């Protein structure tokens, strides 16, 4: 009776694993005559073979290195590790990269790698173990093992008598397993090895397929429909600055991993973290999409990325419950072939792993647990963690990181000025179609390049460039009037409403509804949407919860509006690697911040009197004069009216809800929905308050001084403290005179004031409140590209300040006709 297939399989496992191991162990012993038995094999590779620690980490995983570090006994090494040790440790063989290792010729190099290949083929079940196939594979393996021993004996001068004894023992063992397969018993080990091999091959293939799909995204699909753009088509070099180094050096995308590994080696740490910080819209998530796209393609522009066996993406906004759960969601078909999600985790262990943790500022209880599990893997595995976060969460992240990690902290500053045209051109080409998007963008590029634009600082944000490109296609006139980021978001939001109203007017169920009625209905839904944006932000979520979506759909139903049409105008279908129910997300967190600010503005303005008393008095004086009211009566009326209006506005202001109470109420309301009380963290409302400052100005109503003071105090509480931060804010939003005066009070505008290129426009706004001693203008760029520099110099002509002017560009590139600042400087010198 022929042996069963399970018996044959167990016998082959014994031969490909244990018998092969004996042969490779002998080859390794013979090929390392300079190895001191009192030292570990790890020490031998470092000290005798002169292999660097960086190379060892790349070629040997954590588990393999641990085995090599334990002792000089190579008896614990498996077939894979023995093969690697022969390739990198044995004398007299071809270099590791030589084709001899992969070329079918009569060499020891070929036989060694073929023995490993036979084991892997068997584990991956590339053939059916019939009795005939069993005999064929057995004889093939016998030939490989015998030939390997014979070639090794020749190279390392092993005596023939000794060799023949070894060959006899190996062949006796093979014959015994061939003739009596039932004696092989290690079937459990075989099942585990096959499981791990299946996950490594099939799981990686599935993961790469998912990443290729995830590499296409639609950052503003609510405006462009279903259009998706592959990250490779639009990714543009970013300015990335390394923090903590003495020089604050700038590094390229391609260098990020290599630099992180170099630091880890220098600091002698086991694992590394690459912490990528940047504000909303600066391109952090786009960078992570580029990483997974590069790894999936196998042709990465990022150095050392393809050395990683697995790259696992964890998005903090997703509802995930454990690391095993995450792996199952990334490789769902592979998960179905293993007994449990825990087996997935065990199968990727002992590989070189990278985890990408995207959006720490959106972390929830589940993704918090996953991050802790990832960090815990550093005790047994080689891992690198790439984490993206907004600035307010940098400090929080460091409490997750064990001591055996090195942290390389970098800041993404956005797209540098000379690369913005490239980005806009690439994005335009990627999304255009024969209809709407096929337009000439030369005028847009000219507008973006204008040196006197207040928006220059905002064009470094890829998301802002996406919005302005889309806005240009639909409404070029709106783009020409932009001066602040808040205006950009306002115009984009208005475009969303306009296009929604156009679609609703054409909707079969809405054709009988008057346009003004449609507009009022949309306005009511918008108030609900802005509130939901605010509530979600209070929970650190950019994706709306199911109850939130149901509330919005309910609002649409009550107004008899098609819910999917309305929500699709402002939200995008949220993709989740978890494959759960349909969800809606804001196009970007920066857009969510803007909508949240709209909600706060509605509450603030609902009871804000905001009387422009001087204008009202002027108007009444004109009326009294026109009616020829006697001067004494007119003066008396004006005095009494002025007093009344001042008292009325002051009393009204006292009854207004504070902005802080509005934020607290939102946090409390969010807690009611989630069942979890959260402490109000003002830092995460910083961008809302910045947008709110700009929106209140755009509203055209005068803020009371009390309200303006509260707004400035809250901005302080969010972390805006030093003068440069306040001046940055003034370049982002327009403010009325009251707010500017209070902002000036918040700054330190006496003593030494040191200004660089980007701070000049903001300082011009508060110049009348400043008293520097001296004012240092440290200008790196070409003065011709900084028009506000001339304006600032002229503005100082009536001041008694000392002004130190440092023109680095003019010093390095002197002009034959003199500086472009000549006229402005003459005015200053004449003072």
QUIQUIDA-V317707 format. One line per field, one symbol per residue. ss: DSSP state (H for helix, E for strand, - for the rest). phi: phi as a letter, one per 40 degrees, with the letter a starting at -180 (. if undefined). psi: psi as a letter, one per 40 degrees, with the letter a starting at -180 (. if undefined). A space follows every 10 residues. Layout:
ss=???
phi=???
psi=???
This chain:
ss=----HHHHHH HHHHHHHHHH HHHHHHHHHH H--------- HHHHHHH--- --HHHHHHH- -HHHHHHHHH ---HHH--HH HHHHHHHHH- --------HH HH-----HHH HHHHHHHHHH HHH------- HHHHHHHHHH HHHHHHHHHH HHHHH----H HHHHHHHHHH HHHHHHHHH- HHH---HHHH HHHHHHHHHH HHHHHHHHHH HHHH-EE--- HHHH----EE HHHH---EEE EE-------E E-HHHHHHHH HHHHHHH--- EEEEEEE--- ---HHHHHHH HHHHHHH--- ----HHH--E EEEEE----- --HHHHHHHH -HHHH----- HHHHHHHH-- --EEEEEE-H HH--HHHHHH HHHHHHHHH- --EEEEEEE- HHHHHHHHHH ----EEEEEE EEEEE-HHHH HHHHHHHHHH H--------- -HHHHHHH-- ---HHHHHHH -HHHHHHHHH HHHH-HHHHH ----HHHHHH HHHHHHHHHH HHHHHH---- ----HHHHHH HHHHHHHHHH HHHHHHHH-- --E--HHHHH HHHHHHHH-- --HHHHHHHH EEE------- ---EEE--HH HHHHHHHHHH HHHHHHH--- --HHHHHHHH HHHHHH---- HHHHHHHHHH HHHHHHHHHH HHHHH---HH HHHHHHHHHH HHHH------ -HHHHHHHHH HHHHHHHH-- ----HHHHHH HHHHHHH--- --HHHHHHHH HH----HHHH HHHHHH---E EEEEE-HHHH HHHHHHHHH- EEEEEEEEE- --HHH-HHHH HHHHH----- --EEEEEHHH HH-------- -HHHHHHHH- -
phi=.ccccccccc ccccccbccc ccccccdccc cbccccccbc cccccccccf cccccccccb cdcccccccc acccccccdc ccccccccbc cgbcddcccd cbbcbcbcdc cccccccccc ccccfcaccc cccdcccdcc cdcccccccc cccccbfccc ccccccdccc cccccccccb ccccbccccc dccccccccc cccccccccc cccccbabca cccbgcdbbc dccbcbdbcb bccgcccfcc bcdccdcccc cccccccfbc bbbbcbbicd gchccccccc cccccccgbc ccdgcccccb bbcbcccccb bacccccccc bcccdccbca cccccccccg bcbbbbbcgd cbcbcccccc cccdcccccb bcbbbbbbac dcbccccccc ccccbcbbbb bcchccdcbc cdcccccccc bcbcbdccbc bccccccccd cccccdcccc cdcccccccc ccccadcccc ccbbcccccc cccccdcdcc cccccccdcb cccccccdcc cccccccccc cccccccccg bccccdcccc cccccccccf bccccccccb bbcccbccgc cdbbbcdacc ccdccccccc cdccccbccf cccdcccdcc dccccccfcd dccccccccc cccccccccc cccccccccc cccccccccc ccccgbcbcc bcdccdcccc ccdccccccg bccccccccc cccccccchc bcdcccccdc ccbcbcdccc ccccccccbb gcbbbbdcbc cccdcbdcbc acaccbbbbc ccdccbdccc cccccccccb ccbbbbbccc ccbccccgcc cdcccccccc c
psi=hiiidddddd dddddddddd dddddddddd efdehheeii ddddddddef hiddddddeh iddddddded aeheeeiadd dddddddedi ieiiideied eehgigiddd dddddddddd dddefeihgi dddddddddd dddddddddd dddddefhid dddddddddd dddddddddg deehefdddd dddddddddd dddddddddd dddeehigef eddebehihh dddehihihh hhididefih iiddeddddd ddddddefid iihhhhiiih eeeddddddd dddddddegi ehhedeehdh hhhhhdeigi didddddddd gddddeeidi dddddddeif ihihhhhhfd eeiadddddd ddddddeede ihihhhhiii deeddddeee hideihhhhi hheahideed dddddddddd eiiebdegih edddddddeh deheeddeee hddddddddd ddddgddddd eheidddddd dddddddddd dddddehdee dehidddddd dddddddddd ddddddddef hehiiddddd ddddddddef ihdddddede iihhhheefa ihiiiididd dddddddddd ddddedehdf hgdddddddd ddddddefhi dddddddddd dddddddddd ddddeihidd dddddddddd ddddehhihh hddeeddddd ddddddddde ihiidddddd dddddddeeh didddddddd ediiiidddd ddddddigfi ahhhhideed dddddedeei gigahhhghd ihddegdedd ddddeedeie ihhhhhgddd ddgiideiie edddddddde .
